[in-house]
Amino acid sequence: MDRAGEDGKQEPHLVLAHKLFLLSHPDVDDLAKVDLRADVLAAVKSDDMAALYESLEADGVLEMDAALLAEMRARIDEEIRKLDEKIADAEENLGESEVREAHLAKSLYFIRVGEKEKALEQLKVTEGKTVAVGQKMDLVFYTLQIGFFYMDFDLISKSIDKAKNLFEEGGDWERKNRLKVYEGLYCMATRNFKKAASLFLDSISTFTTYELFTYDTFIFYTVLTSVISLDRVSLKQKVVDAPEILAVIGKVPHLSEFLNSLYNCQYKSFFIAFSGLTEQIKLDRYLQPHFRYYMREVRTVVYSQFLESYKSVTMEAMAAAFGVTIDFIDQELSRFIAAGKLHCKIDKVAGVLETNRPDARNAFYQATIKQGDFLLNRIQKLSRVIDL
């Protein structure tokens, strides 16, 4: 798992991880899965990923070929023997940097053949031989790539914390900016969309982490997370008018219409673009687990934005604005109102929606009184104890 990002290509193992995800996805048709299975087998063979081959065979994804497995195991054993010889030679005859390079080569080989535990163990050994903060950071990036391949969020979280501690010792801006994208992806994959949007927006002009995904995909993630995290003013400044986003947003199907129709309050166009994007969200291995949640959040944003302009509005007018039926709007809003996501009520007889936005000043006043009562009660209890 070398840093393929340096020449603008996605890390091959993360490409493989995405194909494995699609193979297990019910919405991918059987014909496409035949090609995906062939691609996965080719990748496994080319990198001698014996451990992955066995687990895929156990899951019924690939068929067992005992001869192929034996060949891969033999090649792995031979390569490890050669790498151990190089380490021994470096320790006897060469300097510290050569010893480190020999250990790093063994770490990268374990990553390449998909031996997760051995790779992590060898990376720790390599770290013990490493002095420079920048090189230590590179080892953390390798660990993060392993984490994203296996979707091991515990490993990713610990590695991000470790990287931040390393930066306190020093470290260059290029690596700091790369870490923001890694952390943003982790936040997005663990449903912290607000933090993900902030980290992605900070990295727009300095993006170099092509090993994770292409720039187009990065913009796709940035727009999706920003839409449900930013207010209208911030969305306009940081996303709608951002030159870096404008340069590539047209390359991602439906994304430009999705963003601009939301900002320009063209709700019918927004729903059409949104339905076009759902397939891409569903087939993304980082977003798919949060598909239903994201769909709800986007609809909350767009309904809130529409209702913001009105004290009351007919259901018919709202349905017409969104290009849907009155029954659909009735069902949708009922769910969101019941969940406390929208501040309005439905007058079913008159067919009217009445907004009842909470007064922020009044809410603050009530909260202050409540906290004041609580404090007075605590003081009274304390004074009784002191009197005793």
Disulfide bonds with the S-S distance in Angstrom:
none
